[in-house]
């Protein structure tokens, strides 16, 4: 991200914080997301779009809006130009004679490749408030809340999966990385349950950040201390915890970083995004999703202790019916979802898994190990951490014209966006708008 772009984003953040209208000042503020891909915007990107004015968090390109259920960007709408570092590209596959290979639909076959030299790429995005035919913000929010897991449950998962243990303290919230303990006052000592959740999330973020060497608690500089504030904002938005309510967050660190060190704000946002990626990956990994699904049903191979007996699920029958064996007698019987015996066995299974995980967590804490997740950030982001300035995604607006549709670039699947321009049908062309670089 250029120095001028850093300064522009920092200046906007200072303005919003002075007005108490920044994402840090508004509990429940929804951070920007692309509704056509389901992906949240990241790092400085998220900050920039969050401060553009519309309360609607949905942003997308002209192509995405035009190709989705008949949506249409309103004539004369001005798009916001975003920039990111493109690390992959999609190329057409050729046969031995150098001719384009075609798929079954007679379209060119393509392959996603990694670029040896990443390049900065631009795109224009439009807010949902500028798009005709898109579901209303109220409908979107209702669907989002209906599909979002319980925030407290998600927060508890983060504590468990970071291999931390929460203990009650009479003092302020804090943590001990060596003993892998997060200290929290009694929930009743907070004004509301949401304040308690926000405070706990903030400590989890700092704990995980130090664990992955992305946050140094001994570095009291504003730029370093801004990292967990940003990370708590990002991950809190993902799981539905209002991180802004955490009483121990010092937003003055964020403000001073933006005011005096715009470049350091970018680095803080970058590291905060890495912390968020790590935490988000813990609760959304394929293994976790599969494990969660299997926890909610009986599956073949389950051995369950219930009423001083042991039962084993032997196989599947018709539909969702299962054959279960009482291992003490060898007797077999059918169990179906909705049956009393099925519900009792499933309850016993869930309780057994909980006990087993508690024992595993205590053992891991006593041995001070976390082998399962140690490499997930170190290896995944090794290159990015060495070249932070080249890997942050940034947003900025422009005044000048200069792009035409023939020069539009294809985005990689990683971001699933295509650069587009602003619409002005009255002038018979598409134009750039916004600020100069």
C-alpha positions, -999 to 999 in steps of 0.1 A, spaced: 0 0 0 14 34 -9 23 60 17 -4 83 4 -30 56 6 -19 49 42 -23 85 50 -57 87 34 -71 57 53 -55 69 86 -70 104 81 -104 90 76 -101 68 107 -91 99 128 -120 118 115 -145 90 123 -130 84 157 -132 121 166 -169 120 156 -174 87 175 -186 71 143 -157 47 136 -162 9 136 -145 9 171 -172 33 185 -203 14 172 -210 -19 190 -227 -43 165 -213 -24 135 -211 -49 106 -178 -49 88 -177 -50 49 -185 -83 32 -189 -94 -4 -224 -110 -5 -217 -128 -38 -186 -147 -24 -195 -147 13 -160 -134 21 -153 -105 44 -130 -77 33 -97 -78 51 -72 -56 70 -69 -20 59 -95 -29 32 -121 -35 58 -113 -3 76 -114 18 44 -148 4 32 -163 5 67 -157 43 68 -172 52 34 -206 62 48 -233 36 39 -244 15 68 -250 -14 45 -219 -37 48 -223 -53 14 -199 -44 -14 -193 -60 -48 -180 -53 -83 -202 -42 -112 -198 -76 -128 -208 -94 -96 -239 -72 -92 -249 -75 -128 -246 -113 -129 -266 -120 -97 -304 -125 -99 -310 -95 -121 -294 -69 -98 -284 -37 -115 -261 -8 -103 -280 24 -104 -272 48 -133 -247 74 -122 -234 55 -92 -198 62 -82 -178 31 -73 -150 30 -48 -116 19 -62 -99 -8 -43 -64 -21 -47 -48 -54 -37 -18 -75 -44 -26 -102 -69 -7 -134 -62 -24 -158 -86 -38 -156 -121 -61 -178 -143 -46 -189 -176 -61 -209 -205 -49 -244 -211 -35 -253 -245 -31 -287 -262 0 -301 -278 -7 -281 -310 -10 -248 -290 -47 -247 -294 -71 -237 -266 -85 -267 -248 -123 -267 -244 -145 -282 -217 -178 -301 -222 -196 -268 -227 -172 -257 -254 -157 -230 -231 -119 -226 -227 -104 -247 -199 -85 -226 -174 -61 -232 -145 -52 -211 -115 -14 -205 -112 7 -187 -86 25 -156 -99 63 -155 -94 60 -117 -90 28 -105 -73 13 -74 -89 -10 -47 -75 -44 -48 -91 -73 -24 -90 -111 -29 -89 -142 -8 -84 -168 -19 -58 -203 -6 -53 -223 -7 -21 -256 -25 -19 -274 8 -14 -264 16 -50 -278 -16 -64 -314 -21 -76 -331 -55 -70 -308 -66 -42 -325 -79 -10 -330 -52 16 -305 -46 44 -331 -58 69 -336 -91 50 -298 -96 48 -294 -89 85 -322 -112 95 -307 -141 74 -272 -134 88 -285 -135 124 -305 -167 117 -276 -185 103 -249 -173 127 -239 -197 155 -244 -186 191 -216 -160 199 -209 -174 233 -206 -209 218 -181 -196 192 -162 -178 219 -160 -209 240 -147 -228 210 -119 -203 205 -109 -206 242 -108 -244 239 -91 -246 205 -63 -222 215 -57 -246 244 -63 -219 270 -82 -222 303 -103 -195 318 -99 -189 356 -117 -164 378 -97 -135 391 -106 -106 415 -84 -82 394 -85 -70 358 -88 -93 328 -54 -107 317 -36 -139 307 -5 -160 314 9 -174 282 33 -197 300 6 -214 321 -20 -210 293 -45 -193 315 -69 -164 307 -79 -146 339 -114 -131 339 -135 -114 367 -169 -129 374 -194 -123 346 -216 -105 371 -189 -79 376 -195 -66 341 -224 -44 331 -239 -68 306 -231 -103 293 -219 -87 260 -193 -67 279 -180 -99 295 -179 -117 261 -161 -87 246 -135 -86 274 -129 -124 271 -125 -121 233 -99 -94 237 -78 -116 260 -82 -145 236 -69 -124 207 -39 -112 227 -32 -148 239 -34 -162 204 -14 -133 189 15 -138 213 12 -176 208 18 -171 170 44 -144 176 22 -118 160 18 -97 191 44 -87 217 28 -78 250 61 -63 263 61 -38 234 40 -10 248 41 12 217 8 24 203 13 5 170 19 -28 188 -10 -24 211 -33 -15 182 -30 -50 168 -53 -68 193 -78 -39 191 -80 -44 153 -80 -82 156 -108 -82 181 -128 -59 158 -123 -83 129 -129 -116 146 -157 -102 168 -175 -92 136 -172 -128 123 -186 -145 154 -210 -119 166 -192 -106 197 -193 -68 202 -156 -63 208 -161 -26 211 -176 -31 245 -144 -46 260 -135 -22 289 -98 -30 288 -93 -19 251 -73 13 249 -85 29 216 -61 57 221 -34 33 208 -53 30 175 -59 68 173 -22 77 180 -10 51 155 -33 65 128 -23 101 137 14 97 139 23 65 120 0 57 91 24 31 78 25 13 112 -13 13 111 -11 -8 79 13 -32 95 -9 -35 126 -40 -42 105 -20 -68 85 -9 -86 117 -44 -83 131 -58 -100 100 -33 -128 104 -44 -133 140 -80 -133 128 -72 -158 101 -57 -181 127 -87 -179 151 -112 -181 123 -94 -211 109 -96 -229 142 -134 -228 144 -141 -231 107 -116 -258 95 -130 -287 75 -120 -310 104 -139 -288 129 -170 -287 107 -169 -325 102 -163 -331 139 -191 -307 148 -215 -325 125 -205 -359 138 -210 -347 174 -247 -340 167 -256 -374 153 -249 -411 159 -225 -426 133 -213 -461 126 -184 -470 149 -196 -450 179 -190 -468 212 -211 -452 239 -212 -457 277 -248 -454 289 -265 -467 321 -235 -487 331 -235 -505 298 -216 -501 265 -234 -497 232 -218 -498 197 -234 -485 165 -229 -514 141 -243 -502 108 -269 -483 88 -303 -497 80 -329 -481 58 -330 -443 57 -315 -428 89 -321 -460 110 -291 -475 127 -284 -509 141 -271 -507 177 -256 -536 198 -256 -539 235 -221 -551 240 -228 -568 273 -254 -592 258 -248 -591 221 -284 -581 215 -290 -558 185 -318 -533 180 -329 -505 158 -325 -468 168 -339 -440 147 -337 -402 151 -366 -392 173 -366 -424 193 -361 -421 230 -331 -446 229 -315 -426 201 -318 -394 220 -304 -410 252 -274 -425 234 -267 -392 216 -268 -373 249 -244 -398 264 -221 -395 234 -220 -357 236 -213 -358 273 -185 -384 268 -169 -363 241 -170 -332 264 -153 -351 292 -127 -365 268 -119 -330 254 -117 -315 289 -91 -342 298 -72 -336 266 -71 -298 272 -59 -302 308 -32 -326 297 -21 -302 269 -20 -273 294 1 -293 319 26 -303 292 25 -268 276 20 -281 241 -2 -271 212 11 -293 184 -21 -294 164 -21 -257 156 15 -246 159 23 -244 122 -10 -231 109 0 -194 109 38 -197 108 39 -216 75 8 -203 59 19 -167 62 56 -170 63 62 -150 31 36 -124 39 51 -117 73 85 -111 57 69 -87 31 40 -71 49 40 -40 28 36 -60 -4 7 -81 8 -18 -58 24 -50 -52 5 -58 -15 3 -87 7 -7 -86 42 -23 -107 64 -45 -97 83 -77 -109 113 -96 -92 107 -130 -105 87 -159 -82 63 -176 -95 28 -176 -117 12 -203 -133 -22 -205 -107 -35 -228 -81 -31 -201 -101 -48 -174 -80 -74 -155 -92 -107 -142 -90 -112 -104 -78 -144 -89 -103 -168 -73 -88 -158 -39 -106 -125 -40 -132 -133 -67 -135 -98 -79 -132 -80 -113 -121 -44 -117 -150 -23 -130 -157 14 -134 -184 38 -124 -216 40 -144 -228 70 -162 -252 60 -190 -261 97 -197 -225 103 -208 -224 70 -227 -194 58 -208 -180 45 -176 -159 68 -155 -137 68 -125 -146 90 -95 -135 98 -60 -101 111 -48 -69 115 -66 -40 94 -55 
